[in-house]
Amino acid sequence: MNKFLLVFISSTLFLNLSFSKTTFFISENKLKQYTKKYGDRATKRVLIWDRVMQKSKNLKVLKKLKNVNDFFNKIKYKRDINHWGKSDYWAAPFEFMGTGAGDCEDYAIAKYYSLLKLGIPEKKLRITYVKLLRKRTKFEIAHMVLTYYHKPGSTPIVLDNVNKKLTLASKRKDLKPIYSFNANGLWQAKNKGRTSIKIGSNNLKAWQSLMTRI
């Protein structure tokens, strides 16, 4: 059989199976629009995400955190200036999956969004801006991670795309928290990140722009 024809038939079969199979976290209509915009490979990523989400929805919290963290950490890292042609761009989760690349805030935002979808209360999740100490140097770089607080004031679990394992913040000596936020507020880190104080609502411009695309 002609190689091109075989590829065409395989692709068509994949799409037919994709759209005939029920999705739980994205509608069939949205998925079709997504495929038109980003293509078949991006659609496959979203279908895998949907399966991970479906598999995780009834699991314990730590397993939800791990599954979401592991899924997004497989997506390629790429700096905003090279990916979007901008010095700073916060991609919506489906933009991140659609383009198949992003930088630190895109990982954190996508994990935040997904865990909310899995029923994790928003008050337990914060996107945290940190300074990351580069290995074997004294240099720090700007970085973002997602943090999960089981109880108010507890040591959070860090979901990161650099150190890919779930880790208590107290074990991440390479991270220096500066501030954190979610949809409901903005917190400033105190005492080298051991505590934080709420300083107001989240009026970050990049966040407001992001909300218009989710």
Secondary structure as UniProt FT lines:
FT   HELIX           3..20
FT   HELIX           28..38
FT   HELIX           40..56
FT   TURN            57..58
FT   HELIX           61..72
FT   TURN            73..74
FT   STRAND          76..77
FT   HELIX           80..83
FT   HELIX           93..99
FT   STRAND          101..102
FT   HELIX           104..117
FT   TURN            118..119
FT   HELIX           122..124
FT   STRAND          125..133
FT   TURN            135..136
FT   STRAND          140..148
FT   TURN            152..153
FT   STRAND          157..159
FT   STRAND          167..168
FT   HELIX           169..171
FT   TURN            173..174
FT   STRAND          175..182
FT   TURN            183..184
FT   STRAND          185..190
FT   HELIX           191..193
FT   STRAND          195..200
FT   HELIX           205..211
FT   TURN            212..213
//
